[in-house]
Amino acid sequence: MHLADAHMLTFGELDGSASARTETIGSEFSGARFEARPSNAILQEMWEKWVFIAASAGITCLMRATIGDIVAAGAADLAAMLFAECAAIAAKDGFAPRPAFVERTRTMLTAPNSPLTASMLRDVERGALIEADHILGDLLRRAASTDGSLLQIAYAHAKAYEARRARNRAGIAGAA
């Protein structure tokens, strides 16, 4: 289920080159009900997507709330701080988020009345598996420091959820 307003798929070669393969993919996607966009900077695009997903998943899972509810609680600064932390990790790894991405994402993560939640929060709310290690943990491992890290707190929160979920599932399996 796709809940976001944006309906876009970005693709490209890892080395940034144009290729027959990307032309074929673009051609196959023409006429689809989403925007298919080739990129000559796909690694940059992937890092920016990761930063967005980590920041939005981290803050909405940590607060167990929509962005609008987080803003209403007076915690928009926490969302902005987590985003800045994730962006700094990307920059440290050579993929500093571009200004337009930073502005757009900061606006999205601090928008009053926004219904935005990360899919990770929706998974938590329905008791499903989450990607704590893949989205939050891997990014955290790349951090220069974790002192006072909101990302570390969000990751610990997600790991605590996973531990509780595993314990509850083991109890259910043991009762069968």
N, C-alpha and C positions, 0 to 999 in steps of 0.2 A: 504494500500500500504506500503510495507516494502522497505525502501531505503538504509538501512545500509548494509555494507559488511558482518557483522556478522549475522549468522543465527542460533541463539542459544536460547534455552529455559531452564532455570534453575529452578528446583523445589525441594521441600523437606518439611519435617515436621518442624513445628515451634520449637519443642524442640530438633531438630537436630538428632533425632533417625532414624534408618532405619526401614522401615515398609513394610508390604505387600502392602499397598497402593502405596508407592513410587516405589516398584518393578513392580507393575501392570502398573503404569503410564509409567515407563521406557520401559516396554515391548510393550505397545500400541504405543509409539512413535518410536520404532525401525523401520527403513526403511523410516521414514519421510524425507522430503527434508530439514531438519534442524538438528542441533545437540541438542539432549535432554540430559541434564546433571543433575543427582541427586546431591544434596548438603546436607551435614550435618551441614552447617552453613547458612541456607537460610535467616535468619534475617540479617546477615552480608551482604550477596549478595543483599538483597533488599535495605539496606541502601546505599550501593555503587551505585546501579542503580539510586536511588533517587538523590544522590549527583551529579552523572553525568548528569541526566536529568535536574536538577535545574540549574547547572552551564551552561550547553549548551543552555538551553532555556533562562535563564537570560541574558547571554551575546549576543546571536544572536538576541533576541527580542529587547533588549536595543539598540543595535547598528544597528538593521534592516539590518543585513549583514551575509554572510557566515563567517566561521572561517578564511578562506584565506583572505577575504577582511578586516577583523578586524586586522589580522596580517600585511597586506599591509599598513594599516592606522597607523601602529606603536603602536597598542593597545593590543598586545599579553599579556602584563603585566596585563591589566585589566581582561582578561579571566583567567589568572593564579591566580589573586587575588580573583576573585569571586569563583573559584574552591576551593582555600584554605579556604575561609570563609565557604563555604558549608561543606567541609571536617571537619572543626573545630566544626561545629554544630553536625555532626554525632559523632565525638569523645566525645563531651560533653555528648551525650546521650548513650555512652558506645559502640559505633560502629566505632571506628577509622578506616578509610580506610586502607587496607593493602598496603604495599609498591609497589607491582606489579601493583595494581589498580591505585595508585597515579601516578606512572611513566607513565603508558599507557594513562591515562586520561589527564595528563598535556601535553603529547606529542600531543594527538588528539586536544586539545583545543588551541594549539599554532602552529599548522602545517601550514607553508606557502603554499599557493595555495589550501588549503583544501576547497572542496565544501560543507563541513558539515554545516547543519543548523538543528535546533531543529524542531520537528513537530509543536511546538507551534508557531514558526515564520511562518511556512507555513500556519497555521490556521489564523494568523493575516493577512497575505498577501491576503488571500481569504475572509476575513471578517467573519470568522467562530467563534464559541465559543472557548474559551481557558480555560485551567485549572490553572488559576493564583492562586486561593486560595489553591488548592490541591497540586500543585508542589512547588510554591514559597512561598505562604503565610504560609502554615503549617510549613515548614522548618524555615522560619523567626520567627514564634512564639516560636520556640524552642531555638532561639539564646540567649546567655547570655547577649548580648548587641547589639544594633543596631546603635550605634554612628558611623557615617562614613561608614555605611554598603552599599556595592554595591548591596547586595541582597535586601535591603530595597528599593533602587532606582529602581532596575529591577522590583520588585513587584509593586511599585507605577506606573511605566510605563505600566505594564500589566493591572492594575486596571483602569488606565486612558483610555486605549484602550477599556476595557469592558464598561466603562461609556459612551464613545462616540458611541460605537456600539449599546448600549441599547437606547440611545437618538435618533440615526439615525433610528433604527427599530421602535421606538415609533412614530417618524415623518411619517414614511412610513405607519404604521398602521392607524395613524390619518388621513392621506390623502385618505385612501380607502373608 
